[in-house]
Amino acid sequence: MPHVIYKCPRTAMKVQAWVAEEITPPTATTFELIRCPACTQVHFVNRVDGKLLGDKS
Ligand SMILES: [Zn+2]
């Protein structure tokens, strides 16, 4: 199972999340809706690089 590590914007904790395995083009920007175990909210996380949707940093 592939996984992605992202930084929760609410708690600033690094979170490892498992993502569904899909065949996607490597150039595609694919955001995964992940229920965050750190803050219990949901985030859109880029499964390729772990960046959050709307993250400007
Ligand atoms: Zn979170």
PDB file of the backbone (N, CA, C, O) and the ligand in Angstrom, with CONECT records:
HET     ZN  A 101       1
ATOM      1  N   MET A   1       0.847  -1.216   0.000  1.00  0.00           N
ATOM      2  CA  MET A   1       0.000   0.000   0.000  1.00  0.00           C
ATOM      3  C   MET A   1       0.867   1.245   0.000  1.00  0.00           C
ATOM      4  O   MET A   1       1.777   1.380   0.818  1.00  0.00           O
ATOM      5  N   PRO A   2       0.587   2.133  -0.901  1.00  0.00           N
ATOM      6  CA  PRO A   2       1.341   3.391  -0.901  1.00  0.00           C
ATOM      7  C   PRO A   2       0.891   4.277   0.251  1.00  0.00           C
ATOM      8  O   PRO A   2      -0.236   4.172   0.737  1.00  0.00           O
ATOM      9  N   HIS A   3       1.782   5.137   0.670  1.00  0.00           N
ATOM     10  CA  HIS A   3       1.417   6.072   1.713  1.00  0.00           C
ATOM     11  C   HIS A   3       2.030   7.430   1.414  1.00  0.00           C
ATOM     12  O   HIS A   3       2.944   7.561   0.599  1.00  0.00           O
ATOM     13  N   VAL A   4       1.510   8.417   2.086  1.00  0.00           N
ATOM     14  CA  VAL A   4       2.012   9.768   1.915  1.00  0.00           C
ATOM     15  C   VAL A   4       2.193  10.375   3.293  1.00  0.00           C
ATOM     16  O   VAL A   4       1.414  10.105   4.208  1.00  0.00           O
ATOM     17  N   ILE A   5       3.221  11.192   3.438  1.00  0.00           N
ATOM     18  CA  ILE A   5       3.444  11.886   4.705  1.00  0.00           C
ATOM     19  C   ILE A   5       3.198  13.371   4.467  1.00  0.00           C
ATOM     20  O   ILE A   5       3.779  13.978   3.568  1.00  0.00           O
ATOM     21  N   TYR A   6       2.330  13.937   5.286  1.00  0.00           N
ATOM     22  CA  TYR A   6       2.016  15.349   5.139  1.00  0.00           C
ATOM     23  C   TYR A   6       2.062  16.005   6.509  1.00  0.00           C
ATOM     24  O   TYR A   6       2.094  15.338   7.544  1.00  0.00           O
ATOM     25  N   LYS A   7       2.065  17.330   6.483  1.00  0.00           N
ATOM     26  CA  LYS A   7       2.078  18.079   7.732  1.00  0.00           C
ATOM     27  C   LYS A   7       0.685  18.641   7.961  1.00  0.00           C
ATOM     28  O   LYS A   7       0.178  19.424   7.157  1.00  0.00           O
ATOM     29  N   CYS A   8       0.087  18.242   9.043  1.00  0.00           N
ATOM     30  CA  CYS A   8      -1.254  18.715   9.368  1.00  0.00           C
ATOM     31  C   CYS A   8      -1.205  20.215   9.632  1.00  0.00           C
ATOM     32  O   CYS A   8      -0.437  20.667  10.482  1.00  0.00           O
ATOM     33  N   PRO A   9      -2.018  20.997   8.911  1.00  0.00           N
ATOM     34  CA  PRO A   9      -1.961  22.457   9.067  1.00  0.00           C
ATOM     35  C   PRO A   9      -2.533  22.941  10.396  1.00  0.00           C
ATOM     36  O   PRO A   9      -2.248  24.064  10.813  1.00  0.00           O
ATOM     37  N   ARG A  10      -3.314  22.136  11.052  1.00  0.00           N
ATOM     38  CA  ARG A  10      -3.930  22.560  12.318  1.00  0.00           C
ATOM     39  C   ARG A  10      -3.056  22.245  13.521  1.00  0.00           C
ATOM     40  O   ARG A  10      -2.985  23.025  14.470  1.00  0.00           O
ATOM     41  N   THR A  11      -2.393  21.100  13.473  1.00  0.00           N
ATOM     42  CA  THR A  11      -1.605  20.684  14.632  1.00  0.00           C
ATOM     43  C   THR A  11      -0.105  20.769  14.379  1.00  0.00           C
ATOM     44  O   THR A  11       0.692  20.635  15.308  1.00  0.00           O
ATOM     45  N   ALA A  12       0.285  20.994  13.116  1.00  0.00           N
ATOM     46  CA  ALA A  12       1.694  21.033  12.717  1.00  0.00           C
ATOM     47  C   ALA A  12       2.391  19.706  12.940  1.00  0.00           C
ATOM     48  O   ALA A  12       3.620  19.641  12.970  1.00  0.00           O
ATOM     49  N   MET A  13       1.614  18.655  13.096  1.00  0.00           N
ATOM     50  CA  MET A  13       2.185  17.326  13.252  1.00  0.00           C
ATOM     51  C   MET A  13       2.388  16.683  11.892  1.00  0.00           C
ATOM     52  O   MET A  13       1.617  16.905  10.959  1.00  0.00           O
ATOM     53  N   LYS A  14       3.438  15.882  11.797  1.00  0.00           N
ATOM     54  CA  LYS A  14       3.627  15.090  10.584  1.00  0.00           C
ATOM     55  C   LYS A  14       2.787  13.824  10.692  1.00  0.00           C
ATOM     56  O   LYS A  14       2.850  13.093  11.681  1.00  0.00           O
ATOM     57  N   VAL A  15       2.014  13.591   9.669  1.00  0.00           N
ATOM     58  CA  VAL A  15       1.077  12.478   9.690  1.00  0.00           C
ATOM     59  C   VAL A  15       1.340  11.578   8.492  1.00  0.00           C
ATOM     60  O   VAL A  15       1.494  12.047   7.364  1.00  0.00           O
ATOM     61  N   GLN A  16       1.387  10.293   8.753  1.00  0.00           N
ATOM     62  CA  GLN A  16       1.503   9.335   7.657  1.00  0.00           C
ATOM     63  C   GLN A  16       0.126   8.772   7.367  1.00  0.00           C
ATOM     64  O   GLN A  16      -0.552   8.271   8.264  1.00  0.00           O
ATOM     65  N   ALA A  17      -0.280   8.856   6.126  1.00  0.00           N
ATOM     66  CA  ALA A  17      -1.604   8.381   5.748  1.00  0.00           C
ATOM     67  C   ALA A  17      -1.483   7.393   4.605  1.00  0.00           C
ATOM     68  O   ALA A  17      -0.628   7.520   3.729  1.00  0.00           O
ATOM     69  N   TRP A  18      -2.353   6.418   4.640  1.00  0.00           N
ATOM     70  CA  TRP A  18      -2.383   5.446   3.557  1.00  0.00           C
ATOM     71  C   TRP A  18      -3.354   5.927   2.495  1.00  0.00           C
ATOM     72  O   TRP A  18      -4.426   6.449   2.802  1.00  0.00           O
ATOM     73  N   VAL A  19      -2.967   5.747   1.255  1.00  0.00           N
ATOM     74  CA  VAL A  19      -3.824   6.179   0.156  1.00  0.00           C
ATOM     75  C   VAL A  19      -4.172   4.974  -0.712  1.00  0.00           C
ATOM     76  O   VAL A  19      -3.446   3.981  -0.764  1.00  0.00           O
ATOM     77  N   ALA A  20      -5.283   5.095  -1.375  1.00  0.00           N
ATOM     78  CA  ALA A  20      -5.719   4.018  -2.256  1.00  0.00           C
ATOM     79  C   ALA A  20      -4.744   3.871  -3.418  1.00  0.00           C
ATOM     80  O   ALA A  20      -4.233   4.856  -3.950  1.00  0.00           O
ATOM     81  N   GLU A  21      -4.503   2.648  -3.790  1.00  0.00           N
ATOM     82  CA  GLU A  21      -3.572   2.385  -4.873  1.00  0.00           C
ATOM     83  C   GLU A  21      -4.296   2.521  -6.206  1.00  0.00           C
ATOM     84  O   GLU A  21      -5.247   1.794  -6.494  1.00  0.00           O
ATOM     85  N   GLU A  22      -3.832   3.454  -6.999  1.00  0.00           N
ATOM     86  CA  GLU A  22      -4.450   3.674  -8.303  1.00  0.00           C
ATOM     87  C   GLU A  22      -3.352   3.895  -9.315  1.00  0.00           C
ATOM     88  O   GLU A  22      -2.272   4.393  -8.999  1.00  0.00           O
ATOM     89  N   ILE A  23      -3.650   3.520 -10.509  1.00  0.00           N
ATOM     90  CA  ILE A  23      -2.709   3.792 -11.586  1.00  0.00           C
ATOM     91  C   ILE A  23      -3.032   5.168 -12.155  1.00  0.00           C
ATOM     92  O   ILE A  23      -4.079   5.377 -12.767  1.00  0.00           O
ATOM     93  N   THR A  24      -2.106   6.101 -11.937  1.00  0.00           N
ATOM     94  CA  THR A  24      -2.321   7.443 -12.453  1.00  0.00           C
ATOM     95  C   THR A  24      -1.060   7.899 -13.165  1.00  0.00           C
ATOM     96  O   THR A  24       0.040   7.475 -12.810  1.00  0.00           O
ATOM     97  N   PRO A  25      -1.207   8.744 -14.151  1.00  0.00           N
ATOM     98  CA  PRO A  25      -0.014   9.277 -14.805  1.00  0.00           C
ATOM     99  C   PRO A  25       0.844  10.035 -13.806  1.00  0.00           C
ATOM    100  O   PRO A  25       0.309  10.744 -12.953  1.00  0.00           O
ATOM    101  N   PRO A  26       2.157   9.903 -13.891  1.00  0.00           N
ATOM    102  CA  PRO A  26       3.039  10.564 -12.916  1.00  0.00           C
ATOM    103  C   PRO A  26       2.949  12.075 -12.985  1.00  0.00           C
ATOM    104  O   PRO A  26       3.341  12.759 -12.039  1.00  0.00           O
ATOM    105  N   THR A  27       2.453  12.598 -14.056  1.00  0.00           N
ATOM    106  CA  THR A  27       2.347  14.053 -14.178  1.00  0.00           C
ATOM    107  C   THR A  27       1.043  14.572 -13.602  1.00  0.00           C
ATOM    108  O   THR A  27       0.875  15.781 -13.439  1.00  0.00           O
ATOM    109  N   ALA A  28       0.125  13.683 -13.294  1.00  0.00           N
ATOM    110  CA  ALA A  28      -1.178  14.122 -12.808  1.00  0.00           C
ATOM    111  C   ALA A  28      -1.066  14.644 -11.383  1.00  0.00           C
ATOM    112  O   ALA A  28      -0.336  14.088 -10.563  1.00  0.00           O
ATOM    113  N   THR A  29      -1.779  15.695 -11.101  1.00  0.00           N
ATOM    114  CA  THR A  29      -1.869  16.197  -9.736  1.00  0.00           C
ATOM    115  C   THR A  29      -3.070  15.539  -9.085  1.00  0.00           C
ATOM    116  O   THR A  29      -4.219  15.816  -9.427  1.00  0.00           O
ATOM    117  N   THR A  30      -2.779  14.671  -8.151  1.00  0.00           N
ATOM    118  CA  THR A  30      -3.854  13.886  -7.561  1.00  0.00           C
ATOM    119  C   THR A  30      -3.943  14.172  -6.080  1.00  0.00           C
ATOM    120  O   THR A  30      -3.032  13.853  -5.315  1.00  0.00           O
ATOM    121  N   PHE A  31      -5.032  14.766  -5.688  1.00  0.00           N
ATOM    122  CA  PHE A  31      -5.245  15.049  -4.274  1.00  0.00           C
ATOM    123  C   PHE A  31      -6.163  13.994  -3.675  1.00  0.00           C
ATOM    124  O   PHE A  31      -7.176  13.612  -4.262  1.00  0.00           O
ATOM    125  N   GLU A  32      -5.790  13.552  -2.532  1.00  0.00           N
ATOM    126  CA  GLU A  32      -6.544  12.519  -1.832  1.00  0.00           C
ATOM    127  C   GLU A  32      -7.223  13.153  -0.625  1.00  0.00           C
ATOM    128  O   GLU A  32      -6.606  13.900   0.135  1.00  0.00           O
ATOM    129  N   LEU A  33      -8.513  12.837  -0.464  1.00  0.00           N
ATOM    130  CA  LEU A  33      -9.214  13.309   0.721  1.00  0.00           C
ATOM    131  C   LEU A  33      -8.873  12.372   1.875  1.00  0.00           C
ATOM    132  O   LEU A  33      -9.212  11.188   1.852  1.00  0.00           O
ATOM    133  N   ILE A  34      -8.199  12.918   2.884  1.00  0.00           N
ATOM    134  CA  ILE A  34      -7.714  12.097   3.987  1.00  0.00           C
ATOM    135  C   ILE A  34      -8.306  12.598   5.298  1.00  0.00           C
ATOM    136  O   ILE A  34      -8.259  13.789   5.605  1.00  0.00           O
ATOM    137  N   ARG A  35      -8.860  11.668   6.061  1.00  0.00           N
ATOM    138  CA  ARG A  35      -9.325  12.025   7.401  1.00  0.00           C
ATOM    139  C   ARG A  35      -8.125  12.010   8.333  1.00  0.00           C
ATOM    140  O   ARG A  35      -7.492  10.975   8.540  1.00  0.00           O
ATOM    141  N   CYS A  36      -7.826  13.162   8.886  1.00  0.00           N
ATOM    142  CA  CYS A  36      -6.583  13.347   9.625  1.00  0.00           C
ATOM    143  C   CYS A  36      -6.705  12.785  11.040  1.00  0.00           C
ATOM    144  O   CYS A  36      -7.598  13.184  11.788  1.00  0.00           O
ATOM    145  N   PRO A  37      -5.820  11.868  11.412  1.00  0.00           N
ATOM    146  CA  PRO A  37      -5.859  11.320  12.770  1.00  0.00           C
ATOM    147  C   PRO A  37      -5.385  12.310  13.831  1.00  0.00           C
ATOM    148  O   PRO A  37      -5.652  12.128  15.019  1.00  0.00           O
ATOM    149  N   ALA A  38      -4.685  13.349  13.405  1.00  0.00           N
ATOM    150  CA  ALA A  38      -4.147  14.312  14.365  1.00  0.00           C
ATOM    151  C   ALA A  38      -5.205  15.318  14.807  1.00  0.00           C
ATOM    152  O   ALA A  38      -5.276  15.670  15.985  1.00  0.00           O
ATOM    153  N   CYS A  39      -6.024  15.778  13.869  1.00  0.00           N
ATOM    154  CA  CYS A  39      -6.992  16.829  14.207  1.00  0.00           C
ATOM    155  C   CYS A  39      -8.432  16.412  13.919  1.00  0.00           C
ATOM    156  O   CYS A  39      -9.361  17.174  14.188  1.00  0.00           O
ATOM    157  N   THR A  40      -8.624  15.230  13.384  1.00  0.00           N
ATOM    158  CA  THR A  40      -9.931  14.640  13.070  1.00  0.00           C
ATOM    159  C   THR A  40     -10.680  15.379  11.962  1.00  0.00           C
ATOM    160  O   THR A  40     -11.831  15.059  11.667  1.00  0.00           O
ATOM    161  N   GLN A  41     -10.030  16.359  11.354  1.00  0.00           N
ATOM    162  CA  GLN A  41     -10.627  17.014  10.201  1.00  0.00           C
ATOM    163  C   GLN A  41     -10.210  16.256   8.938  1.00  0.00           C
ATOM    164  O   GLN A  41      -9.470  15.275   9.010  1.00  0.00           O
ATOM    165  N   VAL A  42     -10.684  16.716   7.795  1.00  0.00           N
ATOM    166  CA  VAL A  42     -10.242  16.111   6.548  1.00  0.00           C
ATOM    167  C   VAL A  42      -9.384  17.113   5.780  1.00  0.00           C
ATOM    168  O   VAL A  42      -9.646  18.315   5.799  1.00  0.00           O
ATOM    169  N   HIS A  43      -8.370  16.607   5.112  1.00  0.00           N
ATOM    170  CA  HIS A  43      -7.488  17.434   4.303  1.00  0.00           C
ATOM    171  C   HIS A  43      -7.399  16.846   2.910  1.00  0.00           C
ATOM    172  O   HIS A  43      -7.509  15.635   2.718  1.00  0.00           O
ATOM    173  N   PHE A  44      -7.197  17.728   1.939  1.00  0.00           N
ATOM    174  CA  PHE A  44      -6.840  17.268   0.607  1.00  0.00           C
ATOM    175  C   PHE A  44      -5.318  17.256   0.522  1.00  0.00           C
ATOM    176  O   PHE A  44      -4.673  18.302   0.593  1.00  0.00           O
ATOM    177  N   VAL A  45      -4.760  16.076   0.373  1.00  0.00           N
ATOM    178  CA  VAL A  45      -3.314  15.913   0.365  1.00  0.00           C
ATOM    179  C   VAL A  45      -2.879  15.398  -0.998  1.00  0.00           C
ATOM    180  O   VAL A  45      -3.455  14.451  -1.534  1.00  0.00           O
ATOM    181  N   ASN A  46      -1.863  16.029  -1.542  1.00  0.00           N
ATOM    182  CA  ASN A  46      -1.273  15.555  -2.780  1.00  0.00           C
ATOM    183  C   ASN A  46      -0.546  14.250  -2.509  1.00  0.00           C
ATOM    184  O   ASN A  46       0.424  14.214  -1.753  1.00  0.00           O
ATOM    185  N   ARG A  47      -1.016  13.194  -3.123  1.00  0.00           N
ATOM    186  CA  ARG A  47      -0.445  11.880  -2.836  1.00  0.00           C
ATOM    187  C   ARG A  47       0.954  11.702  -3.401  1.00  0.00           C
ATOM    188  O   ARG A  47       1.651  10.749  -3.051  1.00  0.00           O
ATOM    189  N   VAL A  48       1.365  12.611  -4.268  1.00  0.00           N
ATOM    190  CA  VAL A  48       2.699  12.511  -4.855  1.00  0.00           C
ATOM    191  C   VAL A  48       3.744  13.135  -3.926  1.00  0.00           C
ATOM    192  O   VAL A  48       4.771  12.516  -3.649  1.00  0.00           O
ATOM    193  N   ASP A  49       3.491  14.341  -3.450  1.00  0.00           N
ATOM    194  CA  ASP A  49       4.522  15.028  -2.668  1.00  0.00           C
ATOM    195  C   ASP A  49       4.067  15.413  -1.256  1.00  0.00           C
ATOM    196  O   ASP A  49       4.839  16.012  -0.506  1.00  0.00           O
ATOM    197  N   GLY A  50       2.840  15.082  -0.889  1.00  0.00           N
ATOM    198  CA  GLY A  50       2.398  15.318   0.469  1.00  0.00           C
ATOM    199  C   GLY A  50       1.980  16.745   0.765  1.00  0.00           C
ATOM    200  O   GLY A  50       1.710  17.082   1.917  1.00  0.00           O
ATOM    201  N   LYS A  51       1.920  17.597  -0.266  1.00  0.00           N
ATOM    202  CA  LYS A  51       1.490  18.972  -0.023  1.00  0.00           C
ATOM    203  C   LYS A  51      -0.030  19.037   0.068  1.00  0.00           C
ATOM    204  O   LYS A  51      -0.750  18.251  -0.548  1.00  0.00           O
ATOM    205  N   LEU A  52      -0.483  19.992   0.850  1.00  0.00           N
ATOM    206  CA  LEU A  52      -1.904  20.146   1.002  1.00  0.00           C
ATOM    207  C   LEU A  52      -2.458  21.084  -0.053  1.00  0.00           C
ATOM    208  O   LEU A  52      -1.788  22.010  -0.509  1.00  0.00           O
ATOM    209  N   LEU A  53      -3.702  20.818  -0.427  1.00  0.00           N
ATOM    210  CA  LEU A  53      -4.369  21.669  -1.398  1.00  0.00           C
ATOM    211  C   LEU A  53      -4.474  23.081  -0.820  1.00  0.00           C
ATOM    212  O   LEU A  53      -4.978  23.263   0.288  1.00  0.00           O
ATOM    213  N   GLY A  54      -4.004  24.067  -1.559  1.00  0.00           N
ATOM    214  CA  GLY A  54      -4.062  25.443  -1.106  1.00  0.00           C
ATOM    215  C   GLY A  54      -2.860  25.853  -0.278  1.00  0.00           C
ATOM    216  O   GLY A  54      -2.771  27.000   0.161  1.00  0.00           O
ATOM    217  N   ASP A  55      -1.932  24.928  -0.058  1.00  0.00           N
ATOM    218  CA  ASP A  55      -0.735  25.261   0.717  1.00  0.00           C
ATOM    219  C   ASP A  55       0.171  26.147  -0.117  1.00  0.00           C
ATOM    220  O   ASP A  55       0.580  25.766  -1.214  1.00  0.00           O
ATOM    221  N   LYS A  56       0.484  27.316   0.393  1.00  0.00           N
ATOM    222  CA  LYS A  56       1.307  28.265  -0.362  1.00  0.00           C
ATOM    223  C   LYS A  56       2.774  28.184   0.015  1.00  0.00           C
ATOM    224  O   LYS A  56       3.610  28.834  -0.613  1.00  0.00           O
ATOM    225  N   SER A  57       3.096  27.411   1.014  1.00  0.00           N
ATOM    226  CA  SER A  57       4.489  27.355   1.462  1.00  0.00           C
ATOM    227  C   SER A  57       5.352  26.510   0.546  1.00  0.00           C
ATOM    228  O   SER A  57       6.550  26.364   0.787  1.00  0.00           O
TER     229      SER A  57
HETATM  230 ZN    ZN A 101      -5.067  17.549  10.398  1.00  0.00          ZN2+
END
